Amino acid sequence: MIASLVFGLVVGMAAPCSVCEESSERLYGFGPYNGSVSTPEEILGYELGSRHTVLMDQERVLEAITGTSDRDRVFYYGQSTEGRPLRAVAFSSPKNIARLDAIQANLKKIANGEAGDPDMPALVWINECIHGDETASFESAMALMYNLAASENPEVVAALDKVVVMVNPCYNPDGHERYVVAYNSIPNGNGKVGTFDRAIPWPFLGRANHYRFDMNRDRIALSQAETRAEVRFVLDWNPQVYADQHGQVENYFMPPVQQSINANVDRNRYNKWTDLFGRATAGAFDREGWSYYIRDSFDLYAPCYLDSFVSLTGAIGMTHETNGGRLVNIEERDGFVVTLREGLEKHVVSAMSVVLSSAAKRDELLGDYLAFKKKAVSGDHAGDFQTVVMRGTAEDLERMQLHLGRAGVKSVMARDVMLRDARNYWTGDRGDFQVTENCLIVDMAQSHGPMAKALLEPMSEFEPDFIERQKGLANAMKKGESFPEIDSFEFYDLTAWSLPYAYGLEAWWSPKSAEIPTAMMMTGTGVYAVENTVGYALRYDERSDLLRVFELLRRGVRVSQLTKRTPVQGMVFEPGTFIVMKQRNPDLDFAAMGFDEPRNQWEVLGTSYPDEGRYGPGGESVRHLRKPSLGVVFGNAGELSGGSFWFLMDKEFFLPYRSLMTRSVSGALKDLSCLVVPAGVELPVNDRLKEWISDGGSLVYLGGDASGLIPTKSRSSFPWLPGALFRGEMDSSHWLSYGYARDAEGKVKIALPVSGSTFAEADDNSVVTVSQNGVLSGWVWDDSADVVGGTSWVQSRSMGGGSVTWFADDPTDRAQWPGLWKMLLNAMILGAE
């Protein structure tokens, strides 16, 4: 039966055991069971899979099961964006549950590269429902918890002596509830093509969380509340195995995965274990007569997924995809019916297969995990890539340090650092570099060194045979020929994400450790004594500078901005510097608003007379900023675009805005200074819109089609680019560039995410273009640099007193490119005069 088969496949013997009836009892094939623990059906009053269960009822099941079992402990590890509880349950033998704190401490010891207690169990993690409308995993969590809490099957009991199983029954409760409440409220269950339950409007689909983030792509940015809470919890426990259960593929997928696999997980180790877990699960499926597939579609290259992220911590991360769920029944075109019930049955069997096979190989599993962590702590895993040093503004470095810390990566702030035999990220120059300014240092010799390397290295390598296959297919397609090995390219997602590029930081890496005289960052603000006060100046260096000015403008303060390099009273103020002049604010109490406090970094202007030349704070080169009132078009009823922008406005920028339907834009324009159009929204271009722009409005497109206002010519790439990073060239005189640091040549270092097959030709409206030969990171074709080089990534067109700004790709996508956000804020706040 199920338990015997899985155990026999792992240890090489088929031991008999008592099990429940098969077929309709597949969920409970690990008997006998403890009669004092109620089944989910007894608690709910209906059969699992016959309808979608809501979160409140899953919590009733969880509480009832854990309230009568001595094999579990419940953890509340956070809350979702909408305030729903996030919880997980640890299952193991009563002995292990009683010593769970000691087990956690032992796993932490091993994670630091030290040998642990050989009598302690390993940790297996089963995650359910990161995509809220992949409902089979949500439903299967209840049956899985029952099996772990109530099964008295000898193999299960023995396994729980050797492993702790952490079950997260619902990673994404907000998405799940949004979907199932809508689904349960309409006619459903027929399953045929064209039935009403296949027509849930996009805003109510539950794959994503509150901000419509796909959280199985959020492990690079680590931006969402649910992500941060779960990662913190995982890093506090250090699992050896992590199975992430998904849904809605054509047939059941189980590991091993296809290439490419991120090299930092130790490919040989990863392939060994996923083959073992795959074969154990396949054996159980063969027994039930279920088909499945492996090594297709899903890879482990980008660290953005749950399975790849945890694999970088040393766990064996894997994805299971079932072919039932979302709808209660799905009738395929040949008449075959896939059910929610069958989908959740498969997930229970696969999860139990992983648990039993992990227990059977506990000692070897822990031994391999310890070896991985020893390499991490020693730095041996990283080869020549031993140290990274990053330089930038204080705020950017602090954000980077916080970002890395969320991933478990340690770093230190310093200054006056010497880095020997280092390579510059942006230029490739090699040599000894002295970094005298504030900088952030990351040493790869640490417990989460493989994670640090994966997030920070300029480029992660592909397997040679993977490269050969992609190029072989591309050449065949160009000739109109078939290719025998693969039918489509094997890129599952983006291929570039390096955080120093994403943040736009100056960076170096070295095979040697950094020489650090002090691990202290020194910051300070100069205060200049002047006899008179004609105004105040704020140098625009940080994102927070612009956001402070935004708030002043909203409060009625008249703020202006220098557009030329301005020498005055022995200082030089660069273009973009904000000024607040007394003459333009006669009723403003400057002292009460903190302009004289050094911590606010406003510098006193004692004169408008420039030290040399013609440009001073009172000259005609100064631009006056408009009081901001922001609007965002999210689409019409039944649509919702711009989730990542929505998130940034609420949680990063903290800016107020008016959410609009497309059809209501014309009536709202009179009250707006800026209108943002996310990708996916089609905004009609009419005379009213053009008039509003000419009167001083700022229109900002986050990708999409702006050809009605900014006509462009395009060029094409074949094959398409799956997602790489290119160096950008920014017009340093344009107001969109304000706030960005310049190098010795006056240029801005900026990395641009580039993907797709069509690119805009550069023209007079181009503010940011892709550099020639500018490939920084990721997969590109032999001719990509020529095709993409010189194309336009940001265009800005002045129209009367206003402007139109168009981004070729969404700078807010996945909240993953913070180095581009200052430019976005400039477009929104500075574009209106």
N, C-alpha and C positions, 0 to 999 in steps of 0.2 A: 504494500500500500504506500501512501505518499511518504510518510516519515521513514519507513524502512528503506524505500528506494533511494531517497536522498542520502541517507546515512551510508547505505551500502555502496553508492557510487563514490563517496568520498574516501571511505576507509577500506574499500575493496572487498566488502562482504555484505550479504543481504540478510540482515537480522529480522526475524519475524516480530511483529508487534500487533497489538489489538487496536483496530481503527473502526471508525464509524462507517456506515454505508457510503458507497461512492456515489457518483452522479450528482443528485441534488444535494448530497452531503459533502461536497468537495470543500466547502468552507470549514468543515469541522471533521477533517480526516486525521486528526491527531489525538484521538480518544484513547482510553476513556477520559472523562472530564469530571472535575470536582462539581458535584451537584449543588453546592452552596453558592456557586457563582452563576448568575443569570446570563443567558445568552442575549445578544443584542435584540433578537426578535422578541424575546420575552419582555424586554424593557420598552421597546418601541411599539409593539403591537402590530407590526407588519414585517414581512420578509425583506431582508436586505436585497436591494436591487429592484424591488417592485416600484419604488419611487425614490426621489432625491430627498435625503435627510438634511434638515437644517442644522446649523451649528448648535443651537440650544439643545436639540435632541441628541446630537453626538456627545455633548457635555453630560447629559443625563446618563448615557451609556458608560462614559468614562468614569463618572463618579460611582455608579452602581458596581462596576467591575472592580475598581480599585478599592472600593469600600468594604469588599468581602474577601479580598485576597491578601496573603502575606508575602506576595512575590513582587511588590511594586512600590515605587515612590513617585509621587506627582511633583513636577516642577512647573512653576509659572515663571517664564523667563522674559516676559515683556508684553507689550500690547501693540496691536496693529495701528495703522494710521487713523482709522476710525474708532479706535478705543476698544476693540475686542481683545480678549485675553489670548496670549500665545502660551501654549503649554506643551510639555512633553512628559512622557511616563517612562521610567526605568523599570524594566522587568528582569528578574533573575531569581535565583534560589533564595529562600528565606535567609540562609546564612550570608549570602552576598549582599542582600538588601540591608541586613543589619550592620554590615561593615562597608557600606557604600562610600562613605567619606574617605576611608582608608584606600579603597580601590581607586577613587579619583586622584588621591595624592600619589599613588603608585604610578598611575598613567602619566601624571605630570613629571614624575622623576624620569620615566623612560623617554618622554618627549624631550627632555633635556640631555639625552644621550647617556644616561646612567642605567645600569642594569637594575631591573625591578625584582619584586618578589615573585618567584616562579609559581607560587600557589595562587596568585591573583588572576582573575579573569580578564579576557580581552573585552573590548567594547564594540558592539555592532549597532549602527545607527540606521533606522528605517524612516525615511521622510515621505510624507504624504501631502499631496494637494498643494504644490507650489503654484500650479496653474488652477485657479479656482473652478473652472468649468470642466476640468478633467476629473470628473466626479467619481470614477471608479476607485481612485486612490483614497478619496475621502471616505467612501463607504467601506472599503477594505480595511481601513484602520480599525474600525470597530470589531470586525471579525478577528483581525490579527491580535488585538489586545486581549480578546477573550481567549484565544488559543494559548497565548503566553501566560495568562493569569490562571487558567483553569485546566489545561491539559495535564493529565497524569500519565501520558504515554512515556514509557521508560526512556526513549531516546530524547524526547523533549526535556524531561526532568534532568537527564544527564547533561544535556547541552547547557541548560541554565545554571549548572554548576561551573561551567567553563567560560560563559560569556554573560555580560550584561547587555540587554537589548534596549536601546533608547528609541522610543516611538514618538515621532512628532505627528499627531493625527491630522493637523491642518495648518500648513505653513502660511496660507493666504486666506484667512477667513473673510476679509472684505470682498475679495473677488468671488469667492464661493457663494456667499450670501446674496450678493447682487444678482448672480446668475440663477441660483436654484429658486429663490423667491419668485423671480420672474417666470421661470419655467413651470413651477408648480401652480402658477396662477392662470395658466392658459390650457386649452385642450392639448393633451399630450399622450404619448404612449402608442400611437398607431405605427410609427416607424417607417412608413412608406415615403418614397421620394415625393417632395412637394407638400408634405403635411405641415401644419401650422407650427409645430414645435421646432421646426428648423428655421424659423423666421424671427428669432429673438433679435431685436435691434442692437446695433454695435455697442452703444453705451452700456448695455446690460450684460454683455458677454463678460465672463469672469476670469479669463486667462490672466489678466493683469490685476494689479492691486488698485487701491484708491486712485492713485495718480496715473493709472494705466501704464505702469511699468511692467515689463516682462521681467520678473525677478529672477528668472533663470538666465538672465543676461546682466545681472547687477553685481556680480562678484568682483568686477574690476573697480567700478565707481563706488561700490558699497554705500549707496546713497539712501536707500529706503529704510524706514523704521523697522520693518520686518526683517530685512537683510541684516541690519546692524545688530539687532537683538539675537537672531539665531547664530550669527557668526561669533558673537561674544560668548554665547552658550557653548557652541562647538569647541572653540579654542580653550574654554575652561575645562573641557572633558577629554579632549584628545582621542577621538575614536580611531580604531584600526580599520574598520569597514564602514562604508556609507552607501546605502542604496536609496536612490531617489526615484520614486514611483510616479510615472506620468500616464498619459493616455492619448487615444485617438489617432492611432496609426492604422495602416491596413491590416497588419497582423502583429503579433506580439514580438517586440524587440527585446533582446537581452544581450549582455556582453558576451564576447569581446567586441570592441568598437572598431571602426575603420580608422585608417590613418587620416590626418596626422595626429600624433600624440605628442603633447608637450614634453620636450626632452627633460625638463626639470623634475618630472615625477619619477624618474628612473624607469625608462621604457621596458627594460627586461623584467624588472620586478613587477611592474604593473601588468604586463602581458601574461606573466605566469599566473598571477592571482585571478585576473578576470577570466582567463581560460578555465581555471578550476571552478570558479563560481558559475560560469556559463554552462559548463558541462553538468554540474550538479543540478542546476535549474532545468536544463534541457532534459535530463533523465526523468525528472518529475513530470515534465510536460509530455514526454513520449508516453509515459505510463497512462496519462489521461487521454491520449490521442489528440493533443493540441499541437498545432504547427506553430512555427516561430521563425525568426530570422536573426542573423548576427552579422557583424562587420559590414554594415550598410547604413548610409545616411548620417549616423551620429559619430562625431569624432571627440577628441579630448585635447584640442589644441589651445583655444583661448581660455584664459583663467576665469572667464565671466560666468561659467556654469557652476552649479553646485558640485557636480561630480569632479570636474577638473580642479576647482578651488580646493576641495578637501583632499584631493590626491596630492596637491602641492604641500599639504601639511603632513603627509605621510600615510594617510588613510588610503584604502583601495576604494575609490569612488566609482560608482556605476549608475547608469540610468536603465530603468525598466519602463517600457512603453506598452500599454495594453490597447487592445482594439475594441473595447467596449466602454461606454460612458458618454457623458454629455447628454445624450438622449437615452431614454429608458430602453427603447428598441430602435435599431437601425436596419432597415431592409435594404440590402444591396441590390443592384440592378439584375443580378441573376437569381434573385429570390432568397438568397442566404440571409438569415437574420442574425445580427450581432446584438447582444443584450448587455445592459449594465451589469446584470447578475454575473454573466460569464466574465466580463472584464474584471470585476472585483475578485472573483474566484481565482483568476490567474495571478493577480497581485498577491493574494494571501499565500498561494503555493510558492511563488517566486521568493517572497520575503522569508518564509519559513525555510526554504532551501538555502538561502544565504545564511540564516541563523545556524542551521544544523551543520553546514559545511564549515563555517567559521569555528564552531565549537570543536569539530573533529580535528581541525588543524590549528588549534589555539597556540600551541607552543611555537610552531613554525611561523605563524602569523605575527606573534609578538617578537620573535627573533628577527624577522625581516624588518619589522617596524623599528626596532632598536638600531639595527644596522643603518637604516635610512637616516635616523636622527643623529647617529654618531657622525656620519658624513656631513650632515648639515652643521652640527656644532663645530666641527673641525674646519669647515670651509672646503673640504675635499670635493664636495659636490659641484663647486662653482668653477673649477679649473682656473683659468687666468682672470676670471671676472670676480675679483675679491672685494673690491671697494668701489663705492659710488659716492661722489661728492657733487652736491647741487648748490647753485648760487642763485639768489633772487631777492625779492623784497621780503621784509620780515613777515608780512602776512602770508605771502605765498609759501614760504618755508614752513611756517606754523601749520598751514593747511595741509601741506604735504606730509609733515610729521604726524599729524592727526590721522590722515588718510592711511598711511602705512601702519600706524598703531592699531587701527581698526582691523587690519589684516594680520595682526600679531607680530608685525615686523618692528624691531627696535632700531632707533636712530638717535643721533646725538647732534646738537647744535654746537658750532664752534666758529672760530675765526683764526686767521693767520695759519692756514693749513697748507702743508706741503704734500703734494701727491706725485710720486715718482713713476716714470714710465707710463704716463696716463694717456688715454685717448679722449679727445673732445667729441662729444655726441654730435655736434652740429657740423663740424668741419672735418672730422677725422684726423686732425693734427695729433701727433704723438710726441711726448716729451715730458719734462718735469714742469709742473704747474704750481705756482704759489697763489693761493686764494686768500687774499687779505681781508675781504669782506665777510659778512656773516654767511655761513653755509651750513648745509645739512649733510651728515655723513652716515652712510649705511655700510656696515661690515657684513659680508655674506656668511661669516662664521657665527651662526646663531641657530637656534632651534627652528625658526621659520626662514632660514636662509634660502631654501628652494623657492619659497613664495616671494621673497625679496628679489631674487634674481629674475623670476618670471615677470614680475611687475615692472622691474626697472631696466632690464637689459634692452639695448636698442633693437635687437632682433632675436627672435627665437627660431632655431633651426628647424627645417623640415627634413624628413627621412629622404635619402637619395632616391629610393624607388618611388616614393610619393611624387617627388619632383619630376622624375622620368615619365610617370603616368600622365600627369597633368599636361606636360609639354607634348607628349605623344598624342593625346587627344586633341589638343589645340591644332597641331600640325595637320592631323587627319581631317579635322573639321574645315580648315582652310582649303584643303584639296577636295572637299566634298566626299571624303572616304569615311568608312566606318573604322572604329578602333576596337580591337578584340578584348582589351582588358577592362575598360570602363565605358559606360554610355554617357556619363555626365561628369562634370568636374566635382571633386570631392571636398570642396570648401563648404563647411557647414555654417560658418559665420565669419566675422572680421578676422584679419590676420595681423593687425597692428594695434598696439594700445600703450606702448611704453610711457610710463607716467612722467618722466622728465620732459618728454615732448608734449604730452597732454597738458601739462602745466605751463609750458613755455619757459622752462628754467634752463639756465646755463648748466651744463653737467659734464662730468668726466668719469671714466671708469679706469681702474688700474688693477694689475695683478698683485699689487703690494698694498699694505695697510697705509692709511693716511698718517702723517706725522702731525700730531695735534699738541701744541704747547698749552692750550687751555680749552676747556669744554664749556666756555661761557659766552653767551651772546651779549654784546654791548650795544645798547641803543640809546639815543638821546636826541633832543631837539634844541637847536640853538635859539637863543632869545636875543634880539637886537634892540639896543637902546636908541630911541628916536625922540626928537623934540616934539614933532607934530604927528597927528594921525589923520591921514586922508582916506585910509581904507585898510583892508586886510587881504593877504594872499595865502592860498592853500595850494601847495604843490600837489599835483595829481600823480601819485605813484601807485596807490593801492585801490582796489575795488571799493573799499570802505570810504575812500575820499569822495567818490562820485555819489555813493549812497547817502552820505551826510549832506552833500549839496542838494540832492533830490529832496530831502526832508526840509532843508532851509527854503527851497523854492516853494514847496507846498505850504509852508507857513507864511508865505508872502514876502520873504527876503528877496531882493533883486540881486541876482548873482550874474556876473559876467565871466568871460573866459578869454585869456590871451591867445592869440593865434600866431604870434611871432615871438622870437627869442627876445626877452626884454631885460636889459641891464638897468638896475635902479638901486640907489643907495648902497653901492658896493656889492650887490648880489645880482645873480642872473636867474631869471625865471623862464623856464622852458615853455614852449607852446603847450596849451592845455591847462596851465595854471589857472585856478579859479580866483577871482577877486570880488570882494564886496566893498563897494565904495560908499563913503558916507554921503556924498552928494546925491546918490541915487536911492539912499535909504535914510532920509532925514529924520524919520520918527523911530528908528530902530535903536533899542537899548543894547548896544554892543556888549557892554560889561555883563548885563544880565544873561545874555545868550552865550557867554563863555568864550568870546573871541579873544580875550586877553589871557586866558589860561593856557600855559605852555602845553599841557597834555592834549589840547585840541589842535595843536600844530598850525594855527593861523599865525602868520608872520605880519607884523605891523608895517604898513607902508606910510612913511613920513613925507613922501613927495610923489608927484606924478611926473617929475622931470627925469627923463632917462639920462643915465651916465654918459651915453654916447648914442649916436644915430637918432632915428626918428620914432622908434617904437617905445611908448610908455604906457602906463596903466590907464591914461585918459585918452589915448589915441583912437583913430578910426579903425585900427586893426582889431580892436576888442569886439567880440560878439556877445550879445546879450541873450541870456537863456530864458526860455518861456516856462511859466508855471506848469508843471507836468500834470497831465491827466491821461492815464493809460487805458487803452481798450484792447481786448483780445478776442478774435473771432474763432470760436471753437466749432463752427459748422451750424447746420440747421437741426431741427428736432430729428432724433433718430441717428445723429452723427456725433462724433466727438474726436477731434484731433488735438494734438499739442499737449499730450500728457506730461512730457518731460519739461516743457516750458512752464506749464502750470505748476509743477513741483518746484522748479527753481524760483518762481515768483513767490510761492508760499513759504518755502523752507530755506532758501539760500539768500535771496535778495530781500525778502520781506517787504515787497512793494505792493501797494494797493492797486487794483485794476478793476475794470468793468468787463465782465464776461458777456459776449454778444453772440447772437445768432447771425448768420450771414445776411438774412433778409432784414435785419434790424439795423444794419450798419449805417445806411444813409441818414436815418433819423438821429443817430447818436453822434455823428461826426462833429457837430457844432460844439460839443462838450469835451472833445478829446484833443490832446496835443500829439498823441502817437497812437497808431493802430498796428497791432502785430497780427500777422497772418501765418499761422503754423502750416507746415507741410501737410497736404491732404485736404486743405480748405480751398475751394475755388471762389475767389472774390470777384464779382463782376466789376469791370472798369467802366465807369460812366462819368459824365460831366460833373456830377456832384462830388465824386471822389477827387477828380483832378482839381476842382476849384478849392476843395479843402486843403490839398497839398500846397497849392500855390499860395494860399493864405497863411502858410506856416506850419502845416501838419507834417508829421513824419510817418511814413508808411514803411513797415519792415516785414519782408518776406523771409521766413525760415525754410528755405528750399521752395520747391514748387515752381509754378509758372508765373513769372512777372513780365512776360513778353509784351503785355498790353501797355506797359509803362517803360520798360527797359528792353528794347528789342536787342536780340543777340543772334549771332551766327554760332553754329555748333560744329564740333568734330566728333568722330566716333572711334571707339576702341573695340576690337574683336580679338580674342574673347573679352568678356566683361571683367572689370577689376573687382575682386571680392571684398576689398576694404584694406587699404594701405595708408601709410602716412608719408606725406611729401612736405618738404620745406617750402614755406611761402615767402613771397616778396610783398611787403606792405609799403604803400605810398606814405612815407613818414611825415609828409606835410598835411595830410588829410586829417580832419577832425576825428575820424574813426580810429586813428592811431594814437590819439591822446591817452596818456596814462601808461603806455608801454615803454619799457626801458629800451634805450638805443645802445648799440655796441660802439666801438671806437670809430667805425665808419658811418655812424648815424643810422644803422639799419636795425630793424626789429626782428628778433628771432621768433618764428611762429611755425607750428606744425599744423598741417591741414589734413583731416581725414578725407580720403578720396575713394569713391567706389562707383560702380555702374559702368555704363557703356557710352554715354553721351556727355560731352563737356563743352562749356561755353567759350567761344573765342574771346580773347582779351580785346578791349577797345578803350575809348576815352573815358568810359564810366568805371573802369576797373580800378579798385582800390587795393585789392589783394589778388595776386596771381600765383599760380604754381610755378616754382622755380624750375629753370631748365636743369636737367640732371639732378633733380631735387629729391630723389627717393631716400627716405629715412628709415622706413621699417615696413615689413609686411611683404606679401606676395605681389610681385609685378611680373608682367611679361617682358620679353626681350625688347619690345618697342614701346613699352608703357611710358618711359621717361620722355620719349619724343612726342608721343601722342598727347600726354597730359601736360607736359612742360609748356608754360606760357599761356595756359588757359586761365580763365577768370574764376576766382572762388568767392569774391565779394565785389559787388558793383554798387555804386551809389550815384544817383542822378539828382542834381538840384533842379527843382521846379518852382519858380517864383521864390517865395520865402521859405519853402519847405523842401523835403527830400524824399526820395524813394531808395531804400537799401535792400538789396537782394543777396542772400547767402545761397551759394550753390548747394550746400548740404546743411542740414539742421545743426547749428552749433550747440544746441541743447540736448542732442540725441543721447539717451541713456545717462545724462548728467555726467558724461565721461570726458569732456574736453574743457576743463576750467580755464585753460589758457586763452580760449576764445570768448569767454563771457564778458570781459571788459569791453570788447568790441561791440558785442550785442547791446550792452547797457549804453554805450556811447550812441548807438543808432537810435535807441529809444528815448534817451534823455537829452542828448545834444543835437539831435537831428531836427528839432523844432525850435524856430526862432521867433 
